[in-house]
């Protein structure tokens, strides 16, 4: 049934777009004004993809391995490559976006590991100025008011179209952020959405406090939003009604998806649980008012805050005060620590950060003077009956699992304050590509080898576009890393190698964001084979393919106006997750690793990145081009 709801909804969104394209009636606002003129995601030429593929796997393979891969690729180009390409091109003609549904399933809904740490990023806001419960609730009320003012722009479609340079971007992710929820399934999850133009759109948020969940209306009887003072009163009511810590039912949402699906089915057998789950799914978002904050050593406050946003700190801290299936969860902790966590199925970081920037702008302004909304209902506590002994056991297991997951995560945030993106710009280098080369050098210094590296490339220039991969490890980055660490190489030569590697990366970026990346194309060729009952091509089973998809460094740039930092877990057990916010005069990094892998240590990688940034600046300043 839920699956059907999701399928219908996705179909409905596509239909809406089609309709908008033909009669312009449904999406009339500014936000979707250019949606129908955005291009469709292209299918890159087959030969171009395989040539690029060979170049990116070369630094990761021995000569013998490369020769074997070369043969596999040449065979693929003869058969079944052209057949698959043809099928993919036909799909691209039929669909608004040949990739978007496949991507949502493959990257998210089919994924069985817990969403916590593995899928859902956290965002740490700059520390806010409150230190007691009253201040915490006042800030929460203001945050909700800021959120409501943003939501009004989404609902009325007045948000300006986002741009990358001069290029307008697809705004569909904004439409889905404040109304979506993931639902666990035994083999595959589903995704439901209650968009603002539904007959009965969501009008409430869920407040989590002491592991209890409350449904709190944000609008009065005439659809007028509650003002900040009213929201504050409502929040105080919630806190009064949840003085004791409750059964940690929210922990079930941090579990392996198959396990959570089994518990979910048991929960649904009870009528009251069913109503509570529906309230959760239909909400605008979850607001977690946290009670616990672990002590943190001086200078480590931001890293502690980042862990609260990523996983909540474990069963004894805030991990149960979450509903991790919900697309957006704002987290307001003690002593000014706040941020959010988002389930990734429908959106990338940039739209989320746009909401964050708006809310922080709003919170820094004066008090809300709007009139109170009439007929405000008191928040309603959601009831959960844990009747089956199996459910009790599952919650106990969830406690153990989250605690061991928390122990396994090694996450640190650091601010590099010696310079920001202005320095590479002054050297006529792309800051993003420059930072990617710093990661390559940092890794090479520690492990004396290059590694497959993922960087997110936005495909939002296209209708319903999501992401492709920028393969940051290249022949040029390998040459640069080796050269930088070789004392026999001159400063001049090192600077040349750096410039060449940065330019090579920037070219890859330019092609990837124009839909000419290789990873989603290769994925498409594999999926179209499966869809047509053909075998998985040998290329996709070759060790070069798995090696180049085993991302020992997984990265994303998420710029923000404020000193906010996004954090996520590594995508492989022996990898690093690196997110960065390059500001003009400083760069904020969130770096994660897993403790179960003794070779990867976040602080070790952070130190090496800092060293790289210093060395790279030194060689550029010491070389002739810089002095010209
Ligand atoms: N000389 C001088 N300045 C340069 C330059 C050069 N050679 N190259 C770039 N710049 C400038 C740019 O004009 C830009 O200026 P601005 O600060 O005024 O905006 C700035 O440097 C940043 O450019 P750059 O560092 O090259 O990055 P970008 O903004 O083009 O972003 C990506 C590159 C790959 C991060 C971006 O295209 C992208 O795809 N982002 C996806 C993010 C995402 O979805 N993340 C997911 C998180 S879950």
Boltz pocket constraint, residues with backbone or C-beta under 6 A from the ligand:
constraints:
  - pocket:
      binder: B
      contacts: [[A, 347], [A, 348], [A, 349], [A, 350], [A, 424], [A, 425], [A, 426], [A, 427], [A, 428], [A, 429], [A, 430], [A, 431], [A, 432], [A, 433], [A, 456], [A, 457], [A, 458], [A, 459], [A, 466], [A, 467], [A, 509], [A, 513], [A, 556], [A, 557], [A, 558]]
      max_distance: 6.0
